[in-house]
Amino acid sequence: MASQEEILSDGRFSCITRDPRFWEMPEKARKIKIDKRFRAMFHDKKFKLKYTVDKRGRPVNYTSTEDLRKFYALSESDSDLSENDSKEHTKKKIKKKKAKSKSEADS
């Protein structure tokens, strides 16, 4: 198999180095920016799927929210809000669980 340098030095493929379609995408441009309207998809149960096997049948412990975080990024002003919302969301869950356990204990 020919090396990368040999391929680029070949006259037939010399246009590849100048064509922006074949450039590597910058790290900052890889993720799509999501505004505050859609920040619920990072912690809402409707968007969360838990995978037990991968596409080849191997067992994995993986959720779809990891994919969302991989491909989408909150806009800079909304990222702070999202972190606060997720903290509040977990606090609400904890309060609900405590209230349920307390009401069950009273019964």
C-alpha positions, 0 to 999 in steps of 0.5 A: 500500500502506498504511503500518504506522501506518495499519494499526494505527490501523484499528479492525479491526486494533487488537487486533493490538498487544495480542495476544502472538501477533503480538509479535516474539520476543525475541532470547534466546528465539529459539534452543532451549537444548540440554543436554550430551547433544546437544552432539555434533550440532554437530561429529559427521559424522552431522549434517553435510551439505554443500550445493552448491546452494540450493533454487532451484539457485544454487551455494552453499558451505553446511553444515547445521551452520550451520543447527544453530548458527542455531536451537540454542544450548547451555545456559550451563554446557554451552557452555564444555564444548562449546568444549573438546570441539570443540577436543579433537575437532580435536586428535584428528583432527590426531593421527590424520592425523599418525599415519597419515602417519607410518605410511605414511612408515614403510612 
